[in-house]
Amino acid sequence: MERIDRDPESLRGDAASYSFARRLSRDVDEHAACLSAWNQTYEQLTPGPFEGNLVEALFDEIQLFRETTNQVVHELGVGRPGAYMFGVPVSAGGGGYHGGRPIRDDSVIVLRDRQDLDFRAPPQLDLVAVAMPIDALGRYAREIERRDIDAELRGVAVISPPRERVERFRRLLLMALESVCANPDKLRHPAMRKALGQALCGAVLEVLAREAPRPCPEGPTRGHAIVTRAQEYMRAHVEEPLTVEDLCRELGVSRRTLQYSFREVLRVNPVSYLRALRLNGVRRALKEAADRQGGAVQDIAAHWGFWHLSHFACDYRRMFGELPSETLNRACL
């Protein structure tokens, strides 16, 4: 991990704090905690060793970052406090969902601080994004373009601007981040921070267009509504031996509809999702047990509903690339 911070004890004149960091994570929970000032939980849904990369620049309350992950991950939580976030995929492929809306390579994700983060990342996520203070962006929009950005974005989760505008937005974000990567200390110059901040504000307003942004044509699908209800029920009963039949009865849908909905939205079947939910829970419990210097692997596994230990160990290793005992021992170090 590389990190550069400038946070003087006494800020005078145009001086301001800034930071730059590159982080490589091989643990989904560690990766979820990397993004500064975000409250989020990542649930790994596909098996295999996890690897995540984050490059982040912070200056004048603006956050510019690029995130990559190599597994299907469901991201839950809320947006950065007091900020709007605008994100765009770097590479084609898509396959993600945000707030029930499908994400394509020409989509722009919009998230406000009090809105719920509900993002299912594609198998190979590569996203570049900027988060900026709501007040600062609103003031810039009013003063420079006489626009009410809050009104334009009310209820918006994903927009689909013309492809060429999305490409310009993507290109500017990448160019800005690459520039900071090449020389993070340039952020100490007030004029540079001001110019970059204004360029980012202008890029956001340009991709949103003068008129109210066109929402993604696809609203939340019926499948997303079914999956959301199923997830709520699963989390409330995650330590119980739930079956697909239990979920069908609770939701009033057929097995086929339930299976199709999970495949559409999360790219896994409901049984695999519940197993992944429990495996992520075991992993967190193992780390907590290490901190307390107590708790056997088999007891924790049983608490989370895994009664066949050899099958559990195989499932755990396939999901995270290590045995549960290795997670426990590593956390104890």
TANOR-V270475 format. One record per residue. RES is the residue in three letters. D_LAST is the distance of its C-alpha to the last C-alpha in Angstrom with 1 decimal. Layout:
# TANOR-V270475
res: [RES;RES]
d_last: [D_LAST;D_LAST]
This chain:
# TANOR-V270475
res: [MET;GLU;ARG;ILE;ASP;ARG;ASP;PRO;GLU;SER;LEU;ARG;GLY;ASP;ALA;ALA;SER;TYR;SER;PHE;ALA;ARG;ARG;LEU;SER;ARG;ASP;VAL;ASP;GLU;HIS;ALA;ALA;CYS;LEU;SER;ALA;TRP;ASN;GLN;THR;TYR;GLU;GLN;LEU;THR;PRO;GLY;PRO;PHE;GLU;GLY;ASN;LEU;VAL;GLU;ALA;LEU;PHE;ASP;GLU;ILE;GLN;LEU;PHE;ARG;GLU;THR;THR;ASN;GLN;VAL;VAL;HIS;GLU;LEU;GLY;VAL;GLY;ARG;PRO;GLY;ALA;TYR;MET;PHE;GLY;VAL;PRO;VAL;SER;ALA;GLY;GLY;GLY;GLY;TYR;HIS;GLY;GLY;ARG;PRO;ILE;ARG;ASP;ASP;SER;VAL;ILE;VAL;LEU;ARG;ASP;ARG;GLN;ASP;LEU;ASP;PHE;ARG;ALA;PRO;PRO;GLN;LEU;ASP;LEU;VAL;ALA;VAL;ALA;MET;PRO;ILE;ASP;ALA;LEU;GLY;ARG;TYR;ALA;ARG;GLU;ILE;GLU;ARG;ARG;ASP;ILE;ASP;ALA;GLU;LEU;ARG;GLY;VAL;ALA;VAL;ILE;SER;PRO;PRO;ARG;GLU;ARG;VAL;GLU;ARG;PHE;ARG;ARG;LEU;LEU;LEU;MET;ALA;LEU;GLU;SER;VAL;CYS;ALA;ASN;PRO;ASP;LYS;LEU;ARG;HIS;PRO;ALA;MET;ARG;LYS;ALA;LEU;GLY;GLN;ALA;LEU;CYS;GLY;ALA;VAL;LEU;GLU;VAL;LEU;ALA;ARG;GLU;ALA;PRO;ARG;PRO;CYS;PRO;GLU;GLY;PRO;THR;ARG;GLY;HIS;ALA;ILE;VAL;THR;ARG;ALA;GLN;GLU;TYR;MET;ARG;ALA;HIS;VAL;GLU;GLU;PRO;LEU;THR;VAL;GLU;ASP;LEU;CYS;ARG;GLU;LEU;GLY;VAL;SER;ARG;ARG;THR;LEU;GLN;TYR;SER;PHE;ARG;GLU;VAL;LEU;ARG;VAL;ASN;PRO;VAL;SER;TYR;LEU;ARG;ALA;LEU;ARG;LEU;ASN;GLY;VAL;ARG;ARG;ALA;LEU;LYS;GLU;ALA;ALA;ASP;ARG;GLN;GLY;GLY;ALA;VAL;GLN;ASP;ILE;ALA;ALA;HIS;TRP;GLY;PHE;TRP;HIS;LEU;SER;HIS;PHE;ALA;CYS;ASP;TYR;ARG;ARG;MET;PHE;GLY;GLU;LEU;PRO;SER;GLU;THR;LEU;ASN;ARG;ALA;CYS;LEU]
d_last: [18.8;21.9;23.0;26.1;27.1;30.3;30.7;33.1;33.4;37.1;38.5;42.2;44.7;43.3;39.8;37.0;33.2;31.8;28.6;27.7;24.5;23.6;20.4;19.3;17.2;16.2;15.5;18.6;17.2;15.7;19.0;21.0;19.6;20.4;24.1;25.0;26.6;26.7;26.0;25.3;23.6;23.5;24.1;23.8;27.0;27.2;25.1;23.2;20.2;20.2;20.8;21.9;23.4;24.5;26.8;27.8;30.4;31.2;34.4;37.0;35.3;35.6;32.6;33.0;30.5;30.2;27.8;27.4;25.7;26.2;26.3;28.6;26.9;28.5;27.9;28.8;29.1;31.5;32.5;31.6;33.4;36.9;36.9;38.4;36.4;38.3;36.6;38.2;37.0;36.9;37.9;40.3;39.3;38.6;37.9;36.0;37.2;37.1;38.7;40.4;42.0;41.4;40.0;41.8;41.6;44.3;42.8;41.5;39.0;39.7;37.5;38.3;35.9;37.1;37.3;34.9;32.8;33.5;32.8;32.3;31.2;32.8;31.0;30.8;30.7;31.8;32.9;34.0;34.6;35.7;35.3;37.8;39.0;41.6;43.9;43.9;44.5;47.2;48.9;48.9;50.4;53.1;54.1;54.0;55.0;56.3;54.0;52.3;48.9;47.7;50.8;50.4;46.8;47.4;46.0;44.9;41.7;42.6;45.6;47.4;49.2;51.3;49.3;50.3;49.1;45.7;45.5;46.4;43.8;41.1;42.3;42.3;38.7;37.5;39.7;38.5;34.8;35.5;37.4;34.6;32.2;34.6;34.8;32.7;34.4;37.7;36.5;37.3;41.0;42.5;45.1;42.6;40.6;43.9;45.2;42.0;41.8;45.5;45.2;42.4;44.5;47.5;45.7;44.6;48.1;49.6;47.5;48.4;52.0;54.8;55.5;53.2;50.5;51.4;48.9;47.5;50.3;48.2;47.4;44.8;45.6;46.4;43.5;41.1;42.6;42.1;38.5;37.8;39.4;37.6;34.2;35.0;36.1;33.1;30.6;32.7;32.7;29.4;28.6;32.1;33.4;35.3;37.6;39.5;42.6;41.1;40.4;43.9;45.5;43.6;44.3;47.8;47.3;47.7;45.0;46.2;46.0;42.5;41.3;43.1;41.7;38.1;38.9;40.6;38.1;34.6;35.5;34.1;36.0;35.4;33.8;31.2;30.6;30.0;27.7;25.7;25.7;24.3;21.7;20.4;20.6;18.5;15.8;15.7;16.0;13.0;10.8;12.9;12.6;8.8;9.7;12.6;11.1;13.9;15.8;16.5;16.6;20.4;21.0;19.4;21.3;24.5;24.2;24.4;27.3;26.0;28.1;28.0;24.5;25.3;26.8;23.9;21.3;23.7;24.2;20.5;19.9;23.1;22.2;18.6;18.6;15.9;16.0;14.8;12.8;10.9;10.3;9.1;6.8;5.4;5.5;3.8;0.0]
